[in-house]
Amino acid sequence: MLATGLSVQAANTNRETSSSGSEEKHTQRFNMSGYAAPKLDKVRIGFVGLGQRGPGAVERMSYIEGVEIVALCDQYDDRVEKMQELLEKQGLPKAKSYSGSKEAWKQMCENPDIDLIYITTPWSWHTPMAVYAMEHGKHAVSEVPAAKTIDECWQLVETSERTKKHCMMLENCCYDFFELLTLNMARQGFFGEIVHGEGAYIHNLRDLNFKKDGGYAEMWRLKENQHRNGNLYPTHGLGPICQVMNINRGDQMEYLNSMSSIDFQMAEIAKELAAKDSFFTEFATSPYRGNMNTTSIRTAKGRTIMVQHDVTSQRVYSRIHLVSGTKGMASKYPEPARIATAHEWLNDEEMKKLEEQYTPEIVKKIGEMAKKIGGHGGMDFMMDWRLIDCLRNGLPLDQNVYDAALWSSIAPLSEKSVANRSNSVDVPDFTCGSWKTNAPVELTLKGGGTTGVRVSNIPIGE
């Protein structure tokens, strides 16, 4: 991996970022790409946000050796208590509770007995919590997206560089099995020169977004769809493609344009619900983001990326994941995942040989265990295990703060383009030029792979 000493040249590089809405110049203070923080024999974690995603994260971490779950935080007391019960069931000590207040997370971040803050709250809290955690000496990892505005993206970057604390966005799709396979194949030249990539988040969330009880707390995700118009959730499809193209590590995004359809459904649903229940009146007073958004990105090396977003239409789930090169291509969704080097897809036997040849070390090491533990088929657990293994062995993380900022920035940049008749918008270079020398993501377990799993706790067969 890249030695941290290579950050000196990049530290003298300025990048003008007019797309953020200002002419402010940013200078890289320290290069966090390739940075290895001091080893942590035990990783003491505090979780904040125990609603939709938090409980799964707590359970997954309870299986990983070298982890201490020392703090649990949510504004709702009952959510914390449920996680305490889970820890007891797993035979683990009770964690310190922080609950009953929207500000309790600050007290948790101030606790000196925590190494890592794991954030699974609504989007608007991700950056404030990650920044506060880093400023109080903690590494921070956040569910996607890591930021909502360009200013927040820069805030994450500059805080991570100043504090030398990791800030990773928990982009689990980078750890899905086919995505890891194609990344390894691309790294070894199977596809030739990468020309084009596609990703998406096409997932019908109508019922969940409008769910009054048991859905997103305080209807926060519906409000995001009500007040913003663009690709609001780009990173699941984008992250794996960026790793294939070595974005931030040899290539960089230059500009994008984005187009949204009109809203064909959400406002109508809101009006129908409001006619029956006054609770929904506030959601029937303004337009919603369009059903389908398509964002096109061009890179410094002339590659192109297409990212789509649709969480309303009656569509089959898809993240697309298409990799196209001069020698071949890969495509997932519709499944099964397929690979081609000519006009026909490779057959099952040929696919099996490729999997045997190109399956990366992390899948060989922990893949089957991850499938048993679960989390979107195992990719969530591989992500968590790799995070902890890197922290315990003093290795750079697979995703750094520049990835968190860049991938998250597509949402506000797409909003700006949509609002301006899909005209192109420059993409900030959050690495301030160091992308030209940053090393690609490490695909081996060199220096790591030492973290165990509490096998006796795993519910085999469930």
Protein Blocks (a to p, Z undefined) as FASTA:
>chain_A
ZZfklmmmmmmpccddfknopabdcddfbdcehpacdddfbacdddehjflmmmmmmmmm
mmpghiacfbdcdfblklmmmmmmmmmmnopacddddehiaklmmmmmmpmkbfbdcdfb
dfklmmmmmmmmmmnopacdddddfbfbfklmmmmmmmmmmnopacddddfklmgfklmm
mmmmmmnomnopafbdcddddddfklmmmmmghpaehhlmmmmmmmgccdfblmlmmmmm
mmmnogoiapacfbdcddddddfklmmmmmmmmmmomklmmmmmbccddfbdcdddddfk
opacdddddfkbccdddehjaaddfkbccdehiadddddfbfbdcdfklmmmmmmmmocf
klmmmmmmmmmnggnhilmmmmmmmmmmmmmnopacfbdfklmmmmmmmmmmmmmmmmno
opacddddfknopmmmoccddfbfehiakaccdfklpcghZZ
